[in-house]
Amino acid sequence: MPLNTTTKSYQGFTHSVTGQGHTVTEKYVGGKEACVELMDQYKVGQVSSLGTLMSIKVSQEDGPVWACELEWGIEYDSEGNPSPGGSSGPTESSLTVRMLSLPLENRTNYLTNWNYNLIGLGTDVVPDWWETASDLVISGETDATTYRWIKEASEIPLEKTDGKSWKMLKEKTMPGVETYDFPIYELTEIGKHSTQNQAGWAVAERSGLIATPENGDFGITDKLSGDWLCEGGSVSYDGKWWIATCTYAHSPDGWDKRLYEELHPNKDK
């Protein structure tokens, strides 16, 4: 038996039934590292067609052989029928668009002359780069000492430099504008679950991860590219169902995968 991976042991499969529900135990065998790696792929509370994951146990079997046991449970409803083992997915979705104010400098086509004035020292010549500059850096030894970007006219130095005076050469082309509005898309999904654990896992499984909304995203990524980040959610009880609510935020450039992991749900069993 290879120890660098895990193999499902059908001798370790058990199915127990009680008056409150039933439990299923799966057993996988392999090397210690392989079993620990398998355990890390699961979290107590997640659901599959076998039910809700109640416990995970890794133990040594014989010599280098280890075992990973997963215990799943399904509760009975008030009529004595098994509750669904897995989530049927969200049944409601809504999309909200709000505007976020961002600095002009965040625009990809930003020009410095939008919100900065250009002044010159002892010259009336407007340099060619005034029309295309996109930052405050002025290159060249001569230009660096002759020109300067300033926010307001009151910043023009009053004192002379080498007998020369500073003067306004070009005023900002977008006076009074420092920000622009950027649309932020937020999507909310709502699903009903028969158990508290199912609803809790529906939220916990995705929170803080890059994930595609289960019920579609109104075509946002098809039109604007990018992806979604699950910002978290909430669980509530309406007297019959456990309601799981997940909220997603869209990024047209895609969320930075150095900061956020992608959701890789376990394959339904």
C-alpha angles and dihedrals in degrees: 000000000000112000098198090076139030128253125201111246112212090191086066095053113110132174119196127184127199134167091267099047142295138277132213123200122200123193128202124185132200141101122331095255092047092051093048090048090052091049091053090059091065136061129198109255098035117124137223136161087285092060135253118340105246102175144357122207131182118191140159116260109182127336109313092354116103133179135217116202124195119195117201125187136197121193126214121240125231091277094053096256122132112260115234111280097213138035117267088210131247118320100193132050134179133182126213126188119198131172121242121198113228131180115268088239089069092068113103090222094046118150123197092224090065093079106005132076121221119224129185135207112233094334140098094197116115109211119233092239091065088085097050107030113124101182141030096261113114111197128209127050094252097045092043091060096037102048136044137179116227134178100218135022089238088070093067106118112246096201120083124243116215087343092306128116130221116238138180111263103169130008122218114277094219104042113191095013116114103148141036130207119250122191116241117199118210122183126195125198124194125194134176120226133187095221137042092234093054092051093045093051092048087063101033094049093064107026113122093007135109102252140158114241106254095224097048130270104249090260093292097136092044090057102031103023117216126096144253135263119205104229094192133264146208142260125220137168123230097189094269109032136039106233118212117195122190125186124204131193122207125224116193091203094045125255114281107262089204087069104030129042124221122245112254104178118200115256111265110253 
